[in-house]
């Protein structure tokens, strides 16, 4: 299955289902809830995917500095934390949490900026540290840019549409 978000296209050939979750017509979340971009269902897991593309050539670089600031000042961390939490609650209420969840954030910034952010996001998400929890809310969390995404997930390649030649 092929999905696109703005200038990025993903190939999830092994997906059972893909839901563009941030479309209000798709989820009907109230105004006080946030939604991640995509939910990808695989045989043995759900992928919660959030995409931030400040390096999109079509934006003319206007979002690049703003998103770098959001990354460092905690605003993007809070945003991703809320999106994960609210999407998790929604899926819990749908009784659609019968597989482990992997949270993947694709942020098109330089990898050195994302390394410490990845650790901060892992800490910000609810984990299985509570002694009475029988399973974790999220199996793992990764923050990647385009290169690290394609290197870590060779079967789920992402490509930038504006740089493709016909």
Residue pairs with C-beta under 8 A, 6 or more apart in sequence:
1 11
1 12
1 13
1 15
1 18
2 9
2 10
2 11
2 12
3 9
3 10
3 12
3 18
3 20
3 38
4 10
4 161
5 37
5 38
5 51
5 53
6 51
6 53
6 56
6 58
7 53
7 56
7 57
7 58
7 160
7 161
7 162
8 51
8 53
8 106
8 146
8 158
8 159
8 160
8 161
9 158
9 159
9 160
9 161
10 38
10 49
10 156
10 157
10 158
11 156
11 157
11 158
12 18
12 40
12 156
13 155
14 42
14 43
14 155
15 40
15 41
15 42
16 41
16 42
16 43
17 40
17 41
18 38
18 39
18 40
18 41
19 26
19 38
19 39
19 40
19 41
20 26
20 37
20 38
21 27
21 35
21 36
21 37
21 38
21 39
21 87
22 35
22 36
22 37
22 38
27 35
27 90
29 35
29 86
29 90
33 86
33 89
33 90
34 79
34 82
34 83
34 86
34 87
35 83
35 86
35 87
35 90
36 48
36 49
36 50
36 83
36 84
36 87
36 103
37 49
37 50
37 51
38 47
38 48
38 49
38 51
39 46
39 47
39 48
39 49
39 87
39 91
40 46
40 47
40 49
41 99
42 99
44 99
44 100
45 99
45 100
45 101
45 102
45 139
46 91
46 96
46 97
46 99
46 100
46 101
46 102
47 101
47 102
47 103
47 104
48 84
48 87
48 88
48 101
48 102
48 103
48 104
48 138
49 104
49 105
49 106
50 80
50 83
50 84
50 103
50 104
50 105
50 106
51 105
51 106
51 107
52 67
52 76
52 105
52 106
52 107
52 108
53 59
53 63
53 106
53 107
53 108
54 63
54 64
54 66
54 67
54 68
54 107
54 108
54 109
55 64
55 108
55 109
56 63
56 108
56 162
57 160
57 162
57 163
58 162
64 109
67 76
67 107
67 109
68 109
68 113
69 75
70 76
70 79
71 77
71 107
71 109
71 113
71 114
71 117
72 113
76 107
76 117
77 117
77 120
77 121
77 124
78 124
80 105
80 121
80 124
81 121
81 124
81 125
84 103
84 125
84 138
85 126
88 97
88 101
88 137
88 138
91 97
100 136
100 139
101 137
101 138
101 139
102 138
102 139
102 140
102 141
102 142
103 125
103 138
103 140
103 141
103 142
104 141
104 142
104 144
104 149
105 121
105 141
105 142
105 143
105 144
106 144
106 145
106 146
106 149
106 158
107 114
107 117
107 143
107 144
107 145
108 145
108 146
109 145
110 145
111 145
111 147
111 148
114 143
114 144
114 145
114 148
117 143
118 141
118 142
118 143
121 141
121 143
122 141
125 137
125 138
125 141
126 137
126 138
127 136
127 137
127 138
128 135
128 136
128 137
142 152
144 152
146 158
146 160
149 156
149 158
150 157
150 158
